[in-house]
Amino acid sequence: MRRDTVRPTGSDGPRPHGPEGAPGRGAAGRAPCRSRRPGGRSGRVLRLAGLLLALGLPPAAPAAQAQPRPVDIPRIGYLVLSPLVDPPSDHREAFLKGLCDLGYEDRRNIVIEYRSAKWNRELLQDLAEELVDLKVRLIVAVPGAVDAAQQASRTVPIVVPTLIDPLETGLVASLGRPGGNVTGPGFSDSELAGKRLHLLKEAIPRIRKVAVLWNPDNPGEARRWKETQAAAGRLGLTLESHPFRDPRDFLDVLATLQRKRPDALITFVSQLTTAYRHLIVEFAAKHRVPTMFALRADAEAGALMAYGPSVSDLFRRSAGYVDRILKGARPGDLPVEQPTQFELVVNLRTARALGLTIPSTLLVQAHTVIDQ
């Protein structure tokens, strides 16, 4: 497995999961796609014009190049709960790269309408309906914005770059034939819950009591809890349940964690744990509690470890769904593609701050080691 060493990002910090675009509602911050090669057709035209001028002849008018009429350019929506960032986050950049590889470039042969609620959930529904009113061909709904997109339309195709527990949450009828208007690459995170606990135990053999930050009201997380309980039984660990259903629960959860002082903390990936990622990591560092998260960005933010699919790869692959839908495919007929890349990320800087030595047997499994 490839092992990289990365440096933490600057003052802006790593991008949050579900990420997102460019500032405002336009296309600012677009990543360049393909540029014309020097010496191509435009280069030949210029050389010919120079030759004609040297001979004293007027240059011929260049042949008109076929350009798509504005009405022919497909318009798609990109809906996110989190703030938009410039330059694009790693995930959004991966999505744009995926489009580029398929021949699409924003404002040339496709138009991307970005909408961000900036963490204000009350805005999501209006933004989703605004995209529908613009008659977009489809909506790319980053997790956190999926429900709003579904409520805005049951007919406009919705591509979700990371469908987490799609069967448990009822977003699709089956992985092979999703049905409805929602599709995208995805995975069952419940199957990874036990693996994360096993990796945490391997990193810190002495742990006995592990706190779990999760939302019991989420069907997907309920299954993750059962899988984590089963793994805890095999490993001889005791779990402490810390429900986190609403932002108003956050301070109470932290107070309980401070009082009970667990040996380690695991979080289930969700909109809430992503939104409060930095506060959870800061609390854990202050109270010297090792943490296991699900996403690479979590470890980059200071968590001890993270294990899960490569979200950037899933965002890149979601561009393929956009392409197929624009070419006439129905979202309900496009299977939910499973991840092909998984990442174990270990933050040695955090380990040193906690006074921990990560076993070399675990480090050799890591895809990325943060050590600067």
N, C-alpha and C positions, 0 to 999 in steps of 0.2 A: 504493500500500500504506500502511495506517495506521501511523503512527509515534508511539509513546508514550515518555515519559521516566518511569522508575520509580526509586524510592529503594530501596536494600537494606533488608531486614527487620531487626528488632532482634536482640537477643542470641540468640534461638532460631534465627535463620538461616532460609533458605528451606526449605520442606518437601521431603523426598526424593521421588524418583519411586517410585510405588507406594504410596501414602500413605493417612492412613489413617484413621482414624476417631476415636473418642473414647476416653478413658481406660478401662481395665478392659474388662469384657466386656459392659457394658450399653449404654445408649443415651445416656449423658452426652455433652454437647457437640453435641446434635442442632441442626441449623440449623432455624429456624422455617420453616414452609411457608406456608400461607394463614391469615390471621386473618379473623374475621367482621367485616364492615363495620358501623360504627355505623348505626343506623337500619334494620337488617335485621329478620328475623323476631323475634329476641330483643328488639330495641328496641321493636317494636310490642307484644309481649307485656307488657313492663314498663309501657308507657304505658297499655295497657288495664287492667292491674291497678291502676295509680294512679287511673284514672278511677272504677273500681268502688269503691275505698276512699273516694274523695271523696263518692260517692253513698250511702255507708253500706252497700254490698253486699259480701258476701264474694267475693273473687276466685275465678274458676273455676280448677280445676286445669288446668295446661297439658297439652296433648295430648302423649302420649309420642312422642318422636322415635325413629325407627327407628335403632338402632345395631347394627353388626355384632356377632354373637356371637363370643366369643373363638375358637371353633372355626372360624369363617369367615375369620378374619384370616390371610392368608398369611404364613408365616415364611420369611425368606431368610437365608443366611449371607453374611458379608463377611470373607474370609480374607486376611491380609497377613503378610509376613515382617517388615517394619519396625515400629518402635514406633508405637503409636497416639498421636495428638496431639489436644489440645484448646486452642483451637477447631479445628474440622476443617481439614485441609489444603485448599489450593485445589482439588486434584483430587477429593477426597471431597466437598467442598462442591458442586462441579460435578455430581457424580453425584446428590447429594440434590436439587439444583435440578432436574435432569432428571426425577427421580421426582415432585417437586412439580408440575412442569408437566403431568405425566400424571395428577395427582390423588391421588398417594400421599403419606402423611405417617406417619413412623415412630411407632409406638405408638397410632395412630388407626385406620388401615385397612391397615397393614402392620407387621410386626415384623422389625427387622434385628438379627441376632445377630452381634456383632463378635468376631473372634478374631485376636489378634496373637501372633506368635512372638518379637517383640522382638529380631530378628536371630539368634535361636537356631534354626537349621534343624532341629535334632533334635526340636523341639516341633511342627513343622508337621503331621506326619502324625497325631499324636494330636488336634490341634485340628481337622483336616479330618474325622477320623472322628467326633469329638464333634458336629460340625455334621450329619453324616449321621444319627447316632443321634437327633438332635433332629427328624429328619424334615423338614428344610427343603425348600422347593419347588425351590430352586436355590441355587448358591453363586457369589457374585461373587469370583473369585480374582484378586487383583492380581498382576502378574508377579513371580515369585519364589515364589509359592505354588501355581502351576498344577499342577505335578507331584504335589504332595501331594493336591490335590483330586481329580485323576484316579485316583490310587492308592486313594483312599478310596471312590470309586464310579465305575462306568462307566455308570451309569443316571441319577443325579441331574444335571440340567442345570448346566453350568458356563459362566458369562459372564465373559470376560476383557476388562477395559476397554481394554487396549492389546495386541492380538495382534501381536507383532513377528516378522516373518519366519515366518508360520504355516505356509506350505508347506514351507519349508526344514527347519523343526524337526519337521514331521510332526504338528502339532497338528490340522490339518484336511486332508481329502482333496482339497478344491478350494475356491476362494474363493466360488463360486456355491452349492455345496451341501457344507458342511463335513463332514456325516456325523458319527457319533459323538455325544458329549454336550457338545462344546466349541464355542463361537462367541463373537462379539463384534466390535467395530470393530477394524481393524488395518491393517497396511501392510508392505510389503517394504522394510526399512531399507537393504538392499543397493543399491537404486536411488538412494539419497541419498548413498552413500559418496563417489562421485566428485564430486558437487556440493559437499560439505563441503571437500574438498581444493582445489577450484577457488576457493571463497570465501576460504580461508585464503591462497592464493597471491595473490589480488586484494588482500587486506588488507595483506600483507607481501611485496611483489614480490621482495625480496632473498633469501628463503629458498631453500635448496637441499636440505637434509637434514631429513626429517620422521620422527619416531618414531611408531610406531603401537602403542597399548596394546590388546591383544585376546586372545581365548581361542580358540586353534586347534581345540579340541575341540568347539566349538559350531558346528553346521552352518550356522546363519545368519551367524555371524561369518566363517566360512571364505569364504562368497560375498562378504561385504563387503570382505574382504582382497583378493580378486581384482579387484573393481571399483575399489578404491583403487589397486592396482598399475597397472591400465589407465589410470586418470586421471593417475597420477604419470608414466607414460611420455609422455603427451601434453603434460604441463606441464614436462617436463625435470627432475623431482624424483627424489631418491633416498629410498627408504623403509627404515626400520630396524624390524624386527619385535621386539616385546617381549611375549612370551607372559605372560598373567596368568590362570592356570587355577584358582588356589586362593588363599585369603587368605595362606597361607604363602609364596606367591611375591612378596608385595608388597614386602618390604624388599629382596629381590634385584633386583627391577625398578627400584626407585628408585636403588639403588647403580649399576646399569648405566647408567641415564639420566644420572646425575651424572658418570659417567666419560666417556660418549660425547658429551655436550653437544650435542644436536640443535638445529636452528634453530627447530623448532616441534614440538608434540605433538598427536596426534589420538587420541581414545578412541572405541571402539565402545560403544554403549549396552548395558549388561548389568547383572545383579544386582551384580556385584563392583565395576564402575566407579561405580555409583550409591552403593553402601555406602561406598566409599572416596573419594567425590567431594571432600570437603573436604581430605583429606590430599593428594590429587593436586594440587588447586589451590594449596594452601599450598606444596608442594614446587616447583611450577612458578613461583610468584611469587618464592620465595627464590632460585631459580637463573635467573630472568629468561627463562623459556621460554614463549612464547605458546602458548595451548591452544585447540583447537577441539573442542567437545563436541556432543552431539546434542539436549540438552533445555534448555528455557528456564531450569529451576531450576539447571542447571550454570553458566550465565552469571551468574545472580543470586548464585551462591555465589562468583564471582570468576574464572571462566574468561573468556578474552578474547572468545570467540564461541560461539554454538550455533546449529544449524540443524536443524529437524525439524518434525514435525506438532505441532499444539497438543494436548498431552496432556489438558488440562482439557476441551477440546471432545470428545475421544474418551470421557472418563469421563462427560460429560453424555449423549452419544449411547448409551452402554451401558445407560442407564436404559430406553431403548426396547426393548432386548432383554429386559430383566426384565419389562416390561409384556407383551410378546407371548408370552413363555413362560408367565406367570401366566394368560394368557387361552387357553392350550392349544396354542400353537405348539411344535413340536419343535426343539431347538437345531440338529440336523443339517440342518434345512431353512432356517435363517436365514442368508443370505449374509453374508460378512465385508465390512462396509462400509469403503470406502477413505476416508482423511482428505480433508477439504475445506479445512482451514486449516493453513498452514505458517508457521513463525515463524523469522525471522532475528533473533537478539538479539546486540547488540554492547555490550560493557562498556567504555565510554570511560575509566572510572576505572582499570580494569586497564591499558588501553592507555597512559595517561599514566605509570603506575608502571613500565611496561616501556620508556618512552621512544619509543613508537610513535605515528605519526599515521595514523589510518585515513582512506583516501581518501573524499572526499565522494561519489564515484560508488557506493561501497559503502554509505555511511550512508543514502542515499536509498532503498536497497532494504530497509533494516532495518524490521522490524515494531516493535521496541522498542530504544531506546538507553538504557543505564544511565549516567547522567551526574551522579550526586550521591553 
